[in-house]
Amino acid sequence: QLQLVESGGGLVQPGGSLRLSCVASGLYAIGWFRQAPGKEREGVSCISRRGEITNYAASMKGRFTISRDDGKNTVYLQMNSLKPEDTAVYYCAATLDRMNSCLLSIYDYNYWGQGTQVTVSS
């Protein structure tokens, strides 16, 4: 059974940074998504199985960076210049169906972590 465990969330002031981690029980294409109260889950960033392809949602490009350490089966999401509107529960997800690409669609992912709360507030 594929398992995903997120960590690294917390409370940060506007303009601050956080690094989220997603530990998977194997090597997969991984996506980060977020869901704010009353809103639909949206794609943030994703990385292909070997890390050669990354994608970002437009509002995160330039502020967020996704990377992976396959030796640790971990995908990271470095989030800089955080804004109050970045407040949400952040989820990582894995797909078994893609090797050399990744998409920011929730329908493309088979397995989901439990989420980690990110709150940006002064």
C-alpha positions as CSV (number, residue, x, y, z in Angstrom):
1,Q,0.0,0.0,0.0
2,L,1.5,3.3,-1.1
3,Q,1.7,5.7,1.8
4,L,2.4,9.5,1.8
5,V,3.2,11.5,4.9
6,E,3.4,15.3,4.8
7,S,5.1,17.5,7.3
8,G,6.5,21.0,7.7
9,G,3.4,23.1,8.0
10,G,2.8,25.7,10.6
11,L,2.2,29.4,11.3
12,V,4.3,31.9,9.4
13,Q,4.2,35.7,9.0
14,P,3.5,37.2,5.6
15,G,6.7,37.3,3.6
16,G,8.1,34.3,5.4
17,S,9.1,30.8,4.2
18,L,8.2,27.2,4.9
19,R,9.5,23.9,3.5
20,L,7.0,21.1,3.3
21,S,8.1,17.5,3.0
22,C,6.3,14.5,1.5
23,V,7.7,11.1,2.3
24,A,6.5,8.3,0.0
25,S,6.9,4.6,0.3
26,G,8.5,4.5,-3.2
27,L,9.4,6.6,-6.2
28,Y,6.5,8.2,-8.0
29,A,5.5,11.4,-9.7
30,I,4.3,13.6,-6.9
31,G,2.0,16.6,-6.8
32,W,1.3,19.2,-4.2
33,F,-2.2,20.5,-3.8
34,R,-3.9,22.8,-1.4
35,Q,-7.4,23.4,-0.1
36,A,-8.5,26.5,1.7
37,P,-11.8,26.6,3.7
38,G,-14.8,26.8,1.4
39,K,-12.7,26.4,-1.7
40,E,-11.9,23.6,-4.1
41,R,-8.6,21.7,-3.9
42,E,-6.2,23.3,-6.3
43,G,-2.9,22.2,-7.8
44,V,0.3,23.9,-6.5
45,S,3.2,22.1,-8.1
46,C,4.3,18.7,-9.3
47,I,7.5,16.8,-10.2
48,S,8.0,13.8,-12.4
49,R,9.2,10.5,-11.1
50,R,12.8,11.2,-12.0
51,G,12.6,14.9,-11.3
52,E,13.3,16.2,-14.8
53,I,9.9,17.7,-15.2
54,T,8.3,20.2,-12.8
55,N,5.1,22.3,-13.1
56,Y,3.8,25.2,-11.1
57,A,0.5,26.9,-10.8
58,A,0.8,30.5,-12.1
59,S,0.4,32.2,-8.8
60,M,3.1,30.1,-7.2
61,K,5.7,30.3,-10.0
62,G,8.8,32.2,-8.7
63,R,7.8,31.8,-5.1
64,F,7.6,28.0,-4.7
65,T,10.2,25.4,-5.6
66,I,9.6,21.7,-5.8
67,S,12.4,19.2,-5.6
68,R,13.1,15.6,-4.7
69,D,15.6,13.5,-2.8
70,D,15.2,9.9,-4.1
71,G,17.6,8.6,-1.5
72,K,15.1,9.7,1.1
73,N,12.0,9.0,-0.9
74,T,11.1,12.6,-0.1
75,V,9.7,15.5,-2.2
76,Y,10.0,19.0,-0.9
77,L,8.0,22.2,-1.5
78,Q,10.0,25.3,-0.6
79,M,7.6,28.1,-0.2
80,N,8.9,31.7,-0.1
81,S,7.3,35.1,0.1
82,L,4.2,33.6,1.6
83,K,1.0,35.5,1.5
84,P,-2.2,35.3,3.6
85,E,-4.0,33.8,0.6
86,D,-1.5,30.9,0.7
87,T,-3.2,29.7,3.9
88,A,-4.6,26.2,3.3
89,V,-4.2,22.6,4.1
90,Y,-1.4,21.3,1.8
91,Y,-1.6,17.7,0.5
92,C,0.9,15.7,-1.5
93,A,-0.3,13.0,-3.9
94,A,1.2,10.3,-6.0
95,T,0.4,8.9,-9.3
96,L,1.4,5.4,-10.6
97,D,0.4,6.3,-14.1
98,R,3.2,8.8,-15.1
99,M,6.9,8.3,-15.4
100,N,8.3,11.3,-17.2
101,S,5.7,14.0,-16.7
102,C,3.3,15.3,-14.2
103,L,0.0,17.3,-14.2
104,L,-1.7,19.6,-11.7
105,S,-5.0,17.8,-11.9
106,I,-6.4,16.1,-8.8
107,Y,-7.9,13.5,-11.1
108,D,-4.4,12.4,-12.1
109,Y,-3.4,11.1,-8.7
110,N,-4.2,7.8,-7.1
111,Y,-2.9,8.3,-3.5
112,W,-3.1,11.2,-1.1
113,G,-1.5,12.1,2.2
114,Q,-3.4,13.4,5.2
115,G,-2.4,17.0,4.7
116,T,-0.5,19.6,6.7
117,Q,-1.9,23.0,7.7
118,V,-0.1,26.2,6.5
119,T,-1.3,29.4,8.0
120,V,0.1,32.8,6.9
121,S,-0.8,35.5,9.3
122,S,0.6,38.4,11.2
